[in-house]
Amino acid sequence: LWECILCGCCSPSCPSFWWNPEKFLGPQALLSSWRFLADSRDQADDERLDDLDGPYKIFRCHTIMNCVDACPKHLNPTQAIGHIRNLMLKKSV
């Protein structure tokens, strides 16, 4: 998570990003979002989760996991996206 070098290799490997590059944020942006959400020093969780809510945001990821294979640092953007989804579901309950 913290080792992400923001190279962007994960986003072009994602079919959801291929078909909706102007709408879907892609794995790189979502992994970066999780980096802030996971940081206990950051106090903007609610605002960040609100920004990620919508049909072309967090739930456009279909967990194909091409992004994991493409990452040169062997990070798992799909897992980070799952953590964000869990936070969103907890917030909505």
Phi and psi in radians as a Rosetta constraint file:
Dihedral C 1 N 2 CA 2 C 2 CIRCULARHARMONIC -1.331 0.35
Dihedral N 2 CA 2 C 2 N 3 CIRCULARHARMONIC -0.258 0.35
Dihedral C 2 N 3 CA 3 C 3 CIRCULARHARMONIC -1.508 0.35
Dihedral N 3 CA 3 C 3 N 4 CIRCULARHARMONIC -0.014 0.35
Dihedral C 3 N 4 CA 4 C 4 CIRCULARHARMONIC -1.022 0.35
Dihedral N 4 CA 4 C 4 N 5 CIRCULARHARMONIC 2.254 0.35
Dihedral C 4 N 5 CA 5 C 5 CIRCULARHARMONIC -1.758 0.35
Dihedral N 5 CA 5 C 5 N 6 CIRCULARHARMONIC 0.157 0.35
Dihedral C 5 N 6 CA 6 C 6 CIRCULARHARMONIC 0.989 0.35
Dihedral N 6 CA 6 C 6 N 7 CIRCULARHARMONIC 0.644 0.35
Dihedral C 6 N 7 CA 7 C 7 CIRCULARHARMONIC -1.298 0.35
Dihedral N 7 CA 7 C 7 N 8 CIRCULARHARMONIC -0.467 0.35
Dihedral C 7 N 8 CA 8 C 8 CIRCULARHARMONIC 1.460 0.35
Dihedral N 8 CA 8 C 8 N 9 CIRCULARHARMONIC 0.134 0.35
Dihedral C 8 N 9 CA 9 C 9 CIRCULARHARMONIC -1.068 0.35
Dihedral N 9 CA 9 C 9 N 10 CIRCULARHARMONIC -0.512 0.35
Dihedral C 9 N 10 CA 10 C 10 CIRCULARHARMONIC -1.236 0.35
Dihedral N 10 CA 10 C 10 N 11 CIRCULARHARMONIC -0.656 0.35
Dihedral C 10 N 11 CA 11 C 11 CIRCULARHARMONIC -1.129 0.35
Dihedral N 11 CA 11 C 11 N 12 CIRCULARHARMONIC -0.843 0.35
Dihedral C 11 N 12 CA 12 C 12 CIRCULARHARMONIC -1.190 0.35
Dihedral N 12 CA 12 C 12 N 13 CIRCULARHARMONIC -0.222 0.35
Dihedral C 12 N 13 CA 13 C 13 CIRCULARHARMONIC -1.486 0.35
Dihedral N 13 CA 13 C 13 N 14 CIRCULARHARMONIC -0.120 0.35
Dihedral C 13 N 14 CA 14 C 14 CIRCULARHARMONIC -1.637 0.35
Dihedral N 14 CA 14 C 14 N 15 CIRCULARHARMONIC 2.073 0.35
Dihedral C 14 N 15 CA 15 C 15 CIRCULARHARMONIC -1.053 0.35
Dihedral N 15 CA 15 C 15 N 16 CIRCULARHARMONIC -0.603 0.35
Dihedral C 15 N 16 CA 16 C 16 CIRCULARHARMONIC -1.118 0.35
Dihedral N 16 CA 16 C 16 N 17 CIRCULARHARMONIC -0.620 0.35
Dihedral C 16 N 17 CA 17 C 17 CIRCULARHARMONIC -1.283 0.35
Dihedral N 17 CA 17 C 17 N 18 CIRCULARHARMONIC -0.619 0.35
Dihedral C 17 N 18 CA 18 C 18 CIRCULARHARMONIC -0.989 0.35
Dihedral N 18 CA 18 C 18 N 19 CIRCULARHARMONIC -0.797 0.35
Dihedral C 18 N 19 CA 19 C 19 CIRCULARHARMONIC -1.474 0.35
Dihedral N 19 CA 19 C 19 N 20 CIRCULARHARMONIC -0.321 0.35
Dihedral C 19 N 20 CA 20 C 20 CIRCULARHARMONIC -2.432 0.35
Dihedral N 20 CA 20 C 20 N 21 CIRCULARHARMONIC 0.884 0.35
Dihedral C 20 N 21 CA 21 C 21 CIRCULARHARMONIC -1.132 0.35
Dihedral N 21 CA 21 C 21 N 22 CIRCULARHARMONIC -0.430 0.35
Dihedral C 21 N 22 CA 22 C 22 CIRCULARHARMONIC -1.481 0.35
Dihedral N 22 CA 22 C 22 N 23 CIRCULARHARMONIC -0.221 0.35
Dihedral C 22 N 23 CA 23 C 23 CIRCULARHARMONIC -2.017 0.35
Dihedral N 23 CA 23 C 23 N 24 CIRCULARHARMONIC -0.786 0.35
Dihedral C 23 N 24 CA 24 C 24 CIRCULARHARMONIC -1.427 0.35
Dihedral N 24 CA 24 C 24 N 25 CIRCULARHARMONIC 2.295 0.35
Dihedral C 24 N 25 CA 25 C 25 CIRCULARHARMONIC -1.161 0.35
Dihedral N 25 CA 25 C 25 N 26 CIRCULARHARMONIC -0.588 0.35
Dihedral C 25 N 26 CA 26 C 26 CIRCULARHARMONIC 1.573 0.35
Dihedral N 26 CA 26 C 26 N 27 CIRCULARHARMONIC 2.850 0.35
Dihedral C 26 N 27 CA 27 C 27 CIRCULARHARMONIC -1.105 0.35
Dihedral N 27 CA 27 C 27 N 28 CIRCULARHARMONIC -0.596 0.35
Dihedral C 27 N 28 CA 28 C 28 CIRCULARHARMONIC -1.112 0.35
Dihedral N 28 CA 28 C 28 N 29 CIRCULARHARMONIC -0.835 0.35
Dihedral C 28 N 29 CA 29 C 29 CIRCULARHARMONIC -1.142 0.35
Dihedral N 29 CA 29 C 29 N 30 CIRCULARHARMONIC -0.669 0.35
Dihedral C 29 N 30 CA 30 C 30 CIRCULARHARMONIC -1.251 0.35
Dihedral N 30 CA 30 C 30 N 31 CIRCULARHARMONIC -0.639 0.35
Dihedral C 30 N 31 CA 31 C 31 CIRCULARHARMONIC -1.108 0.35
Dihedral N 31 CA 31 C 31 N 32 CIRCULARHARMONIC -0.714 0.35
Dihedral C 31 N 32 CA 32 C 32 CIRCULARHARMONIC -1.112 0.35
Dihedral N 32 CA 32 C 32 N 33 CIRCULARHARMONIC -0.677 0.35
Dihedral C 32 N 33 CA 33 C 33 CIRCULARHARMONIC -1.087 0.35
Dihedral N 33 CA 33 C 33 N 34 CIRCULARHARMONIC -0.749 0.35
Dihedral C 33 N 34 CA 34 C 34 CIRCULARHARMONIC -1.107 0.35
Dihedral N 34 CA 34 C 34 N 35 CIRCULARHARMONIC -0.593 0.35
Dihedral C 34 N 35 CA 35 C 35 CIRCULARHARMONIC -0.993 0.35
Dihedral N 35 CA 35 C 35 N 36 CIRCULARHARMONIC -0.731 0.35
Dihedral C 35 N 36 CA 36 C 36 CIRCULARHARMONIC -1.306 0.35
Dihedral N 36 CA 36 C 36 N 37 CIRCULARHARMONIC -0.724 0.35
Dihedral C 36 N 37 CA 37 C 37 CIRCULARHARMONIC -1.110 0.35
Dihedral N 37 CA 37 C 37 N 38 CIRCULARHARMONIC -0.568 0.35
Dihedral C 37 N 38 CA 38 C 38 CIRCULARHARMONIC -1.397 0.35
Dihedral N 38 CA 38 C 38 N 39 CIRCULARHARMONIC -0.246 0.35
Dihedral C 38 N 39 CA 39 C 39 CIRCULARHARMONIC -1.443 0.35
Dihedral N 39 CA 39 C 39 N 40 CIRCULARHARMONIC 2.015 0.35
Dihedral C 39 N 40 CA 40 C 40 CIRCULARHARMONIC -1.145 0.35
Dihedral N 40 CA 40 C 40 N 41 CIRCULARHARMONIC -0.308 0.35
Dihedral C 40 N 41 CA 41 C 41 CIRCULARHARMONIC -1.361 0.35
Dihedral N 41 CA 41 C 41 N 42 CIRCULARHARMONIC -0.389 0.35
Dihedral C 41 N 42 CA 42 C 42 CIRCULARHARMONIC -1.373 0.35
Dihedral N 42 CA 42 C 42 N 43 CIRCULARHARMONIC 2.300 0.35
Dihedral C 42 N 43 CA 43 C 43 CIRCULARHARMONIC -1.903 0.35
Dihedral N 43 CA 43 C 43 N 44 CIRCULARHARMONIC 0.200 0.35
Dihedral C 43 N 44 CA 44 C 44 CIRCULARHARMONIC -1.862 0.35
Dihedral N 44 CA 44 C 44 N 45 CIRCULARHARMONIC 0.550 0.35
Dihedral C 44 N 45 CA 45 C 45 CIRCULARHARMONIC -1.014 0.35
Dihedral N 45 CA 45 C 45 N 46 CIRCULARHARMONIC -0.832 0.35
Dihedral C 45 N 46 CA 46 C 46 CIRCULARHARMONIC -1.067 0.35
Dihedral N 46 CA 46 C 46 N 47 CIRCULARHARMONIC -0.753 0.35
Dihedral C 46 N 47 CA 47 C 47 CIRCULARHARMONIC -1.134 0.35
Dihedral N 47 CA 47 C 47 N 48 CIRCULARHARMONIC -0.712 0.35
Dihedral C 47 N 48 CA 48 C 48 CIRCULARHARMONIC -1.130 0.35
Dihedral N 48 CA 48 C 48 N 49 CIRCULARHARMONIC -0.755 0.35
Dihedral C 48 N 49 CA 49 C 49 CIRCULARHARMONIC -1.145 0.35
Dihedral N 49 CA 49 C 49 N 50 CIRCULARHARMONIC -0.656 0.35
Dihedral C 49 N 50 CA 50 C 50 CIRCULARHARMONIC -1.092 0.35
Dihedral N 50 CA 50 C 50 N 51 CIRCULARHARMONIC -0.699 0.35
Dihedral C 50 N 51 CA 51 C 51 CIRCULARHARMONIC -1.153 0.35
Dihedral N 51 CA 51 C 51 N 52 CIRCULARHARMONIC -0.460 0.35
Dihedral C 51 N 52 CA 52 C 52 CIRCULARHARMONIC -1.606 0.35
Dihedral N 52 CA 52 C 52 N 53 CIRCULARHARMONIC -0.035 0.35
Dihedral C 52 N 53 CA 53 C 53 CIRCULARHARMONIC -1.456 0.35
Dihedral N 53 CA 53 C 53 N 54 CIRCULARHARMONIC 2.378 0.35
Dihedral C 53 N 54 CA 54 C 54 CIRCULARHARMONIC 2.506 0.35
Dihedral N 54 CA 54 C 54 N 55 CIRCULARHARMONIC 2.826 0.35
Dihedral C 54 N 55 CA 55 C 55 CIRCULARHARMONIC -1.168 0.35
Dihedral N 55 CA 55 C 55 N 56 CIRCULARHARMONIC -0.430 0.35
Dihedral C 55 N 56 CA 56 C 56 CIRCULARHARMONIC -1.890 0.35
Dihedral N 56 CA 56 C 56 N 57 CIRCULARHARMONIC 0.362 0.35
Dihedral C 56 N 57 CA 57 C 57 CIRCULARHARMONIC -1.885 0.35
Dihedral N 57 CA 57 C 57 N 58 CIRCULARHARMONIC -1.986 0.35
Dihedral C 57 N 58 CA 58 C 58 CIRCULARHARMONIC -1.189 0.35
Dihedral N 58 CA 58 C 58 N 59 CIRCULARHARMONIC -0.596 0.35
Dihedral C 58 N 59 CA 59 C 59 CIRCULARHARMONIC -1.514 0.35
Dihedral N 59 CA 59 C 59 N 60 CIRCULARHARMONIC 0.080 0.35
Dihedral C 59 N 60 CA 60 C 60 CIRCULARHARMONIC -1.403 0.35
Dihedral N 60 CA 60 C 60 N 61 CIRCULARHARMONIC -0.297 0.35
Dihedral C 60 N 61 CA 61 C 61 CIRCULARHARMONIC -1.213 0.35
Dihedral N 61 CA 61 C 61 N 62 CIRCULARHARMONIC 2.211 0.35
Dihedral C 61 N 62 CA 62 C 62 CIRCULARHARMONIC -1.855 0.35
Dihedral N 62 CA 62 C 62 N 63 CIRCULARHARMONIC 0.323 0.35
Dihedral C 62 N 63 CA 63 C 63 CIRCULARHARMONIC 0.883 0.35
Dihedral N 63 CA 63 C 63 N 64 CIRCULARHARMONIC 0.755 0.35
Dihedral C 63 N 64 CA 64 C 64 CIRCULARHARMONIC -1.285 0.35
Dihedral N 64 CA 64 C 64 N 65 CIRCULARHARMONIC -0.511 0.35
Dihedral C 64 N 65 CA 65 C 65 CIRCULARHARMONIC 1.287 0.35
Dihedral N 65 CA 65 C 65 N 66 CIRCULARHARMONIC 0.328 0.35
Dihedral C 65 N 66 CA 66 C 66 CIRCULARHARMONIC -1.068 0.35
Dihedral N 66 CA 66 C 66 N 67 CIRCULARHARMONIC -0.560 0.35
Dihedral C 66 N 67 CA 67 C 67 CIRCULARHARMONIC -1.091 0.35
Dihedral N 67 CA 67 C 67 N 68 CIRCULARHARMONIC -0.603 0.35
Dihedral C 67 N 68 CA 68 C 68 CIRCULARHARMONIC -1.149 0.35
Dihedral N 68 CA 68 C 68 N 69 CIRCULARHARMONIC -0.767 0.35
Dihedral C 68 N 69 CA 69 C 69 CIRCULARHARMONIC -1.151 0.35
Dihedral N 69 CA 69 C 69 N 70 CIRCULARHARMONIC -0.565 0.35
Dihedral C 69 N 70 CA 70 C 70 CIRCULARHARMONIC -1.426 0.35
Dihedral N 70 CA 70 C 70 N 71 CIRCULARHARMONIC -0.315 0.35
Dihedral C 70 N 71 CA 71 C 71 CIRCULARHARMONIC -1.224 0.35
Dihedral N 71 CA 71 C 71 N 72 CIRCULARHARMONIC 2.100 0.35
Dihedral C 71 N 72 CA 72 C 72 CIRCULARHARMONIC -1.241 0.35
Dihedral N 72 CA 72 C 72 N 73 CIRCULARHARMONIC -0.279 0.35
Dihedral C 72 N 73 CA 73 C 73 CIRCULARHARMONIC -1.724 0.35
Dihedral N 73 CA 73 C 73 N 74 CIRCULARHARMONIC 0.075 0.35
Dihedral C 73 N 74 CA 74 C 74 CIRCULARHARMONIC 1.045 0.35
Dihedral N 74 CA 74 C 74 N 75 CIRCULARHARMONIC 0.681 0.35
Dihedral C 74 N 75 CA 75 C 75 CIRCULARHARMONIC -1.545 0.35
Dihedral N 75 CA 75 C 75 N 76 CIRCULARHARMONIC 2.970 0.35
Dihedral C 75 N 76 CA 76 C 76 CIRCULARHARMONIC -2.190 0.35
Dihedral N 76 CA 76 C 76 N 77 CIRCULARHARMONIC 1.465 0.35
Dihedral C 76 N 77 CA 77 C 77 CIRCULARHARMONIC -1.040 0.35
Dihedral N 77 CA 77 C 77 N 78 CIRCULARHARMONIC -0.569 0.35
Dihedral C 77 N 78 CA 78 C 78 CIRCULARHARMONIC -1.085 0.35
Dihedral N 78 CA 78 C 78 N 79 CIRCULARHARMONIC -0.708 0.35
Dihedral C 78 N 79 CA 79 C 79 CIRCULARHARMONIC -1.147 0.35
Dihedral N 79 CA 79 C 79 N 80 CIRCULARHARMONIC -0.715 0.35
Dihedral C 79 N 80 CA 80 C 80 CIRCULARHARMONIC -1.083 0.35
Dihedral N 80 CA 80 C 80 N 81 CIRCULARHARMONIC -0.722 0.35
Dihedral C 80 N 81 CA 81 C 81 CIRCULARHARMONIC -1.094 0.35
Dihedral N 81 CA 81 C 81 N 82 CIRCULARHARMONIC -0.689 0.35
Dihedral C 81 N 82 CA 82 C 82 CIRCULARHARMONIC -1.075 0.35
Dihedral N 82 CA 82 C 82 N 83 CIRCULARHARMONIC -0.690 0.35
Dihedral C 82 N 83 CA 83 C 83 CIRCULARHARMONIC -1.113 0.35
Dihedral N 83 CA 83 C 83 N 84 CIRCULARHARMONIC -0.716 0.35
Dihedral C 83 N 84 CA 84 C 84 CIRCULARHARMONIC -1.115 0.35
Dihedral N 84 CA 84 C 84 N 85 CIRCULARHARMONIC -0.759 0.35
Dihedral C 84 N 85 CA 85 C 85 CIRCULARHARMONIC -1.013 0.35
Dihedral N 85 CA 85 C 85 N 86 CIRCULARHARMONIC -0.758 0.35
Dihedral C 85 N 86 CA 86 C 86 CIRCULARHARMONIC -1.069 0.35
Dihedral N 86 CA 86 C 86 N 87 CIRCULARHARMONIC -0.737 0.35
Dihedral C 86 N 87 CA 87 C 87 CIRCULARHARMONIC -1.079 0.35
Dihedral N 87 CA 87 C 87 N 88 CIRCULARHARMONIC -0.729 0.35
Dihedral C 87 N 88 CA 88 C 88 CIRCULARHARMONIC -1.120 0.35
Dihedral N 88 CA 88 C 88 N 89 CIRCULARHARMONIC -0.711 0.35
Dihedral C 88 N 89 CA 89 C 89 CIRCULARHARMONIC -1.166 0.35
Dihedral N 89 CA 89 C 89 N 90 CIRCULARHARMONIC -0.702 0.35
Dihedral C 89 N 90 CA 90 C 90 CIRCULARHARMONIC -1.107 0.35
Dihedral N 90 CA 90 C 90 N 91 CIRCULARHARMONIC -0.680 0.35
Dihedral C 90 N 91 CA 91 C 91 CIRCULARHARMONIC -1.143 0.35
Dihedral N 91 CA 91 C 91 N 92 CIRCULARHARMONIC -0.622 0.35
Dihedral C 91 N 92 CA 92 C 92 CIRCULARHARMONIC -1.380 0.35
Dihedral N 92 CA 92 C 92 N 93 CIRCULARHARMONIC -0.264 0.35
